Amino acid sequence: MELEDIIGWTLRIGVIISIALILLGLVFLIVKPPEYHIFRLLSSPTSPINSSALPPLQSLTGIYQLNGIDVILLGLMVLIATPVIRVLMGIYNLLGRGIIYM
Amino acid sequence: MLSAALLTFAFLAVVSLVAGFLGSLTGLGGGTFLVPIYTLFLGIPIEYAAGASLISTIATSSGAGSAYVRDRITNVRIGMSLEIATTTGSIVGSLTAAWIYSHGLQRIIYIMFGIVLLGSIYTQITRSKYELPEPKPPDKWTRWLQLYGKYYDQALGREVDYWGVRWWLGELIMFFAGLISGLLGIGSGALKVLGMDWAMNLPMKVSTTTSNFMIGVTAATGSSIYWFFGYIQPFFAAATAVGVLAGSLIGTKVLVRIKNVTIRYIFMAILAILGVQMILRGLGIWAPR
């Protein structure tokens, strides 16, 4: 496979995994709903629930408890990581071929 | 309460779908329409609106853009060489946004957003007058960075050879594109296209697809900083990402069929209305909510 194919598939697979995790998180929210007040806070426009209140490592442990919000957060993390992985693959490939802009 | 929360999610996803659809048809990206709608009409704080928007542009860039990469229309090499500037700009932009938000100066973001919206009307007027640029002689950047490429143009039915010039100017514009992206939480694809189409003299199709390709890593950089400062509300961001991605995928399917000029006037009117409203909100003169 050439670089373009590797990059193209990385992007597509990353997005599919991310969207699948978001939808799975939504299902967990329905199956195993959190307490009433958390739900209220979650959908209020000026919600205090945000990324600074939810450390990434904490949400990774929450996934084992089928915590819907944590699974959604993991989906968002995968989404952010997708283009970063793409860049790393590109750099690795260019270094491997020894043609870094010279 | 469960159904109310799910209804919120579904509602935001539908609004995002419309924004993503409009963003795809105009080539401006979902965020351009999304942030004004969220802040002006849904009462969502601009930090959360920008955060959700920025995350959603990653989904659009990666999801809708991957096909162009595999079709070899996107120039990965030129894209990666310009990402140095867009990501640097994005770091500066999102840190500036964090400073502005922490000082309660949200109105600055509203005003800047309004100006960008009004400015993007211009891109709608001048858009795609020509498909291929008048060739300019290769300069030292072209040779040094090997900015040559070729792609198969379906409309022209032949292979097009091209090369980029004035890389330094492209890089400079990309820095500002990244800055705006991080500051306002949008992809700022129009500025990226300007950097490649006007500054580097690349064919339109290469410029738009490579711009879309670069938006992903630019937005990922900004999103990480937004994440740290707590501007990502998971529920809103997730609904937005799903909606905008779906809207942009529908948009790219419809795009090939729409050849209507009046539709473009409607887009310009929407941009003008949202732009003026954002500025008025920023000045504290009028707020619809």
Boltz contact constraints between the chains, C-beta under 6 A:
constraints:
  - contact:
      token1: [A, 4]
      token2: [B, 69]
      max_distance: 6.0
  - contact:
      token1: [A, 4]
      token2: [B, 72]
      max_distance: 6.0
  - contact:
      token1: [A, 5]
      token2: [B, 70]
      max_distance: 6.0
  - contact:
      token1: [A, 7]
      token2: [B, 69]
      max_distance: 6.0
  - contact:
      token1: [A, 8]
      token2: [B, 66]
      max_distance: 6.0
  - contact:
      token1: [A, 8]
      token2: [B, 69]
      max_distance: 6.0
  - contact:
      token1: [A, 8]
      token2: [B, 70]
      max_distance: 6.0
  - contact:
      token1: [A, 11]
      token2: [B, 62]
      max_distance: 6.0
  - contact:
      token1: [A, 11]
      token2: [B, 66]
      max_distance: 6.0
  - contact:
      token1: [A, 12]
      token2: [B, 66]
      max_distance: 6.0
  - contact:
      token1: [A, 14]
      token2: [B, 62]
      max_distance: 6.0
  - contact:
      token1: [A, 15]
      token2: [B, 59]
      max_distance: 6.0
  - contact:
      token1: [A, 15]
      token2: [B, 62]
      max_distance: 6.0
  - contact:
      token1: [A, 15]
      token2: [B, 63]
      max_distance: 6.0
  - contact:
      token1: [A, 22]
      token2: [B, 238]
      max_distance: 6.0
  - contact:
      token1: [A, 33]
      token2: [B, 2]
      max_distance: 6.0
  - contact:
      token1: [A, 36]
      token2: [B, 1]
      max_distance: 6.0
  - contact:
      token1: [A, 39]
      token2: [B, 1]
      max_distance: 6.0
  - contact:
      token1: [A, 39]
      token2: [B, 5]
      max_distance: 6.0
  - contact:
      token1: [A, 42]
      token2: [B, 5]
      max_distance: 6.0
  - contact:
      token1: [A, 42]
      token2: [B, 235]
      max_distance: 6.0
  - contact:
      token1: [A, 43]
      token2: [B, 5]
      max_distance: 6.0
  - contact:
      token1: [A, 43]
      token2: [B, 8]
      max_distance: 6.0
  - contact:
      token1: [A, 45]
      token2: [B, 43]
      max_distance: 6.0
  - contact:
      token1: [A, 45]
      token2: [B, 44]
      max_distance: 6.0
  - contact:
      token1: [A, 47]
      token2: [B, 233]
      max_distance: 6.0
  - contact:
      token1: [A, 50]
      token2: [B, 230]
      max_distance: 6.0
  - contact:
      token1: [A, 50]
      token2: [B, 233]
      max_distance: 6.0
  - contact:
      token1: [A, 51]
      token2: [B, 227]
      max_distance: 6.0
  - contact:
      token1: [A, 51]
      token2: [B, 230]
      max_distance: 6.0
  - contact:
      token1: [A, 51]
      token2: [B, 232]
      max_distance: 6.0
  - contact:
      token1: [A, 52]
      token2: [B, 230]
      max_distance: 6.0
  - contact:
      token1: [A, 69]
      token2: [B, 234]
      max_distance: 6.0
  - contact:
      token1: [A, 72]
      token2: [B, 234]
      max_distance: 6.0
  - contact:
      token1: [A, 72]
      token2: [B, 238]
      max_distance: 6.0
  - contact:
      token1: [A, 73]
      token2: [B, 234]
      max_distance: 6.0
  - contact:
      token1: [A, 76]
      token2: [B, 237]
      max_distance: 6.0
  - contact:
      token1: [A, 79]
      token2: [B, 58]
      max_distance: 6.0
  - contact:
      token1: [A, 80]
      token2: [B, 220]
      max_distance: 6.0
  - contact:
      token1: [A, 80]
      token2: [B, 223]
      max_distance: 6.0
  - contact:
      token1: [A, 82]
      token2: [B, 62]
      max_distance: 6.0
  - contact:
      token1: [A, 83]
      token2: [B, 216]
      max_distance: 6.0
  - contact:
      token1: [A, 83]
      token2: [B, 217]
      max_distance: 6.0
  - contact:
      token1: [A, 83]
      token2: [B, 220]
      max_distance: 6.0
  - contact:
      token1: [A, 84]
      token2: [B, 220]
      max_distance: 6.0
  - contact:
      token1: [A, 87]
      token2: [B, 217]
      max_distance: 6.0
  - contact:
      token1: [A, 90]
      token2: [B, 80]
      max_distance: 6.0
  - contact:
      token1: [A, 101]
      token2: [B, 145]
      max_distance: 6.0
